[in-house]
Amino acid sequence: MKITIRDMLLKEFEKSISMGKTHYIEGKAKALNISLEKAKELAQKEYETILPQGMQTENHMFYTALVDDEFAGYAWVNIREENDKKSAWGYDIHVDEAYRRKGVAKQIFIKLEAELKSIGVEEVKFHVYADNFRAIPLYEQFGYETTNIVMRKEL
């Protein structure tokens, strides 16, 4: 099995963003306790604000993961200045179900961190939904630490 992580091609962008948006909508609806329709509306506005020029939006980097030349996942980060340091906000890392637990995510993290270091990024952050029990240990494996937790109770 050959895993390759490379810059995303334009033809892969729409598929990746659409996939990511679907997961984001589902997570947002659950986390905010709102309808899928409302979450979709909010997500659409956010995506339009975050990526006004699509894949060409300045300071955004997109990578594609391939397994034996087949699409297996992607990563998307935004480079920004925060607290007087160059940092990256990871909007999404996704590995298709068929390729999970095969080292694809590990290769994405290795490539992503090397690329970010090479351009002077000092820290990278990702938002992970609390119920994403498979992702949390993966982030921890790569040295990510929890920085805040939002607690909610319905009355």
C-alpha positions as CSV (number, residue, x, y, z in Angstrom):
1,M,0.0,0.0,0.0
2,K,1.5,3.3,-1.1
3,I,0.4,6.5,0.7
4,T,1.0,9.8,-0.9
5,I,0.2,13.3,0.5
6,R,0.4,16.1,-2.1
7,D,-1.0,19.5,-2.8
8,M,-4.7,19.3,-3.7
9,L,-5.8,19.6,-7.3
10,L,-8.6,21.9,-8.2
11,K,-10.8,19.0,-9.4
12,E,-10.5,17.5,-5.9
13,F,-11.3,20.7,-4.0
14,E,-15.1,20.7,-4.5
15,K,-15.4,17.0,-3.5
16,S,-13.3,17.6,-0.4
17,I,-15.0,20.8,0.7
18,S,-18.5,19.3,0.1
19,M,-17.5,16.2,2.2
20,G,-16.1,18.4,4.9
21,K,-19.1,20.7,5.0
22,T,-21.4,17.7,5.4
23,H,-19.5,16.5,8.4
24,Y,-19.3,20.1,9.8
25,I,-23.0,20.6,9.5
26,E,-23.8,17.3,11.3
27,G,-21.3,18.2,14.1
28,K,-22.6,21.8,14.4
29,A,-26.2,20.7,14.6
30,K,-25.4,18.2,17.4
31,A,-23.0,20.5,19.3
32,L,-25.4,23.5,19.1
33,N,-28.5,21.5,19.4
34,I,-30.0,23.0,16.3
35,S,-31.7,21.6,13.2
36,L,-29.7,20.3,10.3
37,E,-31.3,23.0,8.2
38,K,-30.2,25.8,10.5
39,A,-26.7,24.2,10.8
40,K,-26.5,24.1,7.0
41,E,-27.5,27.7,6.7
42,L,-24.9,28.8,9.3
43,A,-22.2,26.6,7.7
44,Q,-22.9,28.0,4.2
45,K,-22.4,31.6,5.5
46,E,-19.2,30.6,7.3
47,Y,-17.7,28.8,4.3
48,E,-18.5,31.8,2.1
49,T,-16.7,34.1,4.6
50,I,-13.7,31.8,5.1
51,L,-13.1,30.8,1.5
52,P,-14.4,33.8,-0.6
53,Q,-12.1,32.8,-3.5
54,G,-12.5,29.1,-3.0
55,M,-9.3,27.2,-3.3
56,Q,-7.4,30.3,-4.3
57,T,-8.2,32.1,-1.0
58,E,-5.0,33.6,0.3
59,N,-3.3,31.8,3.2
60,H,-5.2,28.5,2.9
61,M,-3.4,25.3,2.1
62,F,-5.1,22.1,0.9
63,Y,-3.6,18.6,0.7
64,T,-4.9,15.4,-0.8
65,A,-4.1,11.9,0.6
66,L,-3.9,9.1,-1.9
67,V,-3.6,5.4,-1.3
68,D,-2.3,3.5,-4.4
69,D,-3.3,6.6,-6.4
70,E,-6.9,6.5,-5.1
71,F,-8.4,9.5,-3.2
72,A,-8.3,8.6,0.5
73,G,-8.7,11.9,2.3
74,Y,-7.6,15.5,2.6
75,A,-6.4,18.3,4.9
76,W,-7.1,22.0,5.0
77,V,-5.3,24.7,7.1
78,N,-5.3,28.5,7.2
79,I,-2.1,30.4,8.1
80,R,-2.5,33.4,10.3
81,E,-0.9,35.6,12.9
82,E,-2.1,35.0,16.4
83,N,-0.6,36.3,19.7
84,D,2.4,37.6,17.9
85,K,3.3,34.3,16.2
86,K,2.6,32.6,13.0
87,S,0.1,29.9,13.5
88,A,-2.2,27.6,11.5
89,W,-5.8,26.8,12.1
90,G,-6.7,23.4,10.9
91,Y,-10.1,23.5,9.4
92,D,-10.3,19.8,8.5
93,I,-8.5,16.5,8.3
94,H,-10.5,13.7,6.8
95,V,-9.7,10.1,5.9
96,D,-12.3,8.1,4.1
97,E,-13.7,5.2,6.1
98,A,-12.2,2.6,3.9
99,Y,-8.7,3.9,4.6
100,R,-8.9,4.5,8.3
101,R,-6.4,2.8,10.6
102,K,-4.0,2.2,7.8
103,G,-1.6,5.1,8.5
104,V,-3.1,7.7,6.2
105,A,-3.9,10.2,9.0
106,K,-0.4,9.7,10.3
107,Q,1.1,10.6,6.9
108,I,-1.2,13.6,6.7
109,F,0.1,14.9,10.0
110,I,3.7,14.3,9.1
111,K,3.4,16.1,5.8
112,L,1.3,18.9,7.2
113,E,3.6,19.6,10.1
114,A,6.7,19.5,7.9
115,E,5.1,22.0,5.5
116,L,4.0,24.3,8.3
117,K,7.4,24.3,10.0
118,S,9.1,25.0,6.6
119,I,7.1,28.3,6.3
120,G,7.8,29.4,9.9
121,V,4.5,28.3,11.6
122,E,5.0,28.0,15.3
123,E,1.8,26.3,16.3
124,V,-1.2,24.6,14.8
125,K,-4.7,24.2,16.3
126,F,-7.7,22.1,15.3
127,H,-11.3,22.1,16.6
128,V,-12.4,18.6,17.4
129,Y,-16.0,17.8,18.5
130,A,-16.1,16.2,21.9
131,D,-18.0,13.2,20.6
132,N,-15.3,12.4,18.0
133,F,-13.8,9.7,20.1
134,R,-11.8,8.2,17.2
135,A,-10.1,11.5,16.4
136,I,-9.2,12.7,19.9
137,P,-6.6,10.0,20.6
138,L,-5.1,10.5,17.1
139,Y,-4.5,14.2,17.8
140,E,-3.1,13.3,21.2
141,Q,-0.7,10.8,19.6
142,F,0.8,13.7,17.7
143,G,1.2,15.9,20.7
144,Y,-1.9,18.0,20.5
145,E,-3.3,19.1,23.9
146,T,-6.9,20.1,24.8
147,T,-7.0,23.9,25.2
148,N,-10.7,24.4,26.2
149,I,-13.8,22.4,26.7
150,V,-17.4,23.8,26.3
151,M,-19.9,22.1,28.7
152,R,-23.6,22.2,28.0
153,K,-26.7,21.0,29.8
154,E,-30.2,21.1,28.5
155,L,-32.9,22.2,31.0
